[in-house]
Amino acid sequence: ADVDNRVEGTVRYQVFTSGGESVSDRQKKSTDERNQLENISEYIRYSQGNNFIGKWALLVEWSDVHPYDHLSFSHFPNEYERETAEFFNSTNTFQAIIITDVFTTYVIYTYKCGELEWTGPDFLHAVVGY
């Protein structure tokens, strides 16, 4: 995501693992962490119709982030001034989850429906992909 969190907004991440631990490591692992990995795996099984069991997951959350580069939008033509100000002053919160069983990897993007304040204004002509 092309976000700007230099002044406000946060980016947090959490890693979930399963399997391959010693008994003492398994005892230390929180129930919440094991449950989270199982919940993500269950979502994959349900949506894909398979028997996927995730071994590792990375959850990244972008909270209240602005579109990049909201601090220096003065380089846009004056005809877009109001639209530009509204766009760059808006914030979004969303997550990306990467989960793998070592053989197959899935990526899940999550956000609350109807709550994305910006996706890209028409005047930026955004391109998605590589």
Steps between C-alpha positions, in 0.01 A plus 500: 500500500625844416435657840645789698529450876775754570278722714206281597385145443672180604622178344512191723575137429473167674645161406321173580678163484404138552679167497867421533525644853638319799256409778615797708450738205153361441410557865621861480303576185184686589163342440401817313788455255408137430133596466581784260701269271217243511239769426691619193549138386130431547413803287725365221346151527149645484565740211716260295329171583821325600667357813760779543678522838722806528841470665602867486314827456583868492227752577572866421259778594510855367290719734376849415758552225489775240570448131860575408612787478242693698754749637604641163203508267573858385652375174154422359333760274266751671200356314529192725568691824174417685488139379869457582462638854202274573681195364828553684331583833299176505617185682456123461540195721562158342690174545696255290550141614752264344461136604685189385518128569847498337357367171219747430477869591194724516463875541184649650421872495247615758319828558155604618261530208408858426770642725784548253525876467753496216596259227654748257359814345439522127759775459787273611443235230611220734640179357466171685740211454856452391 
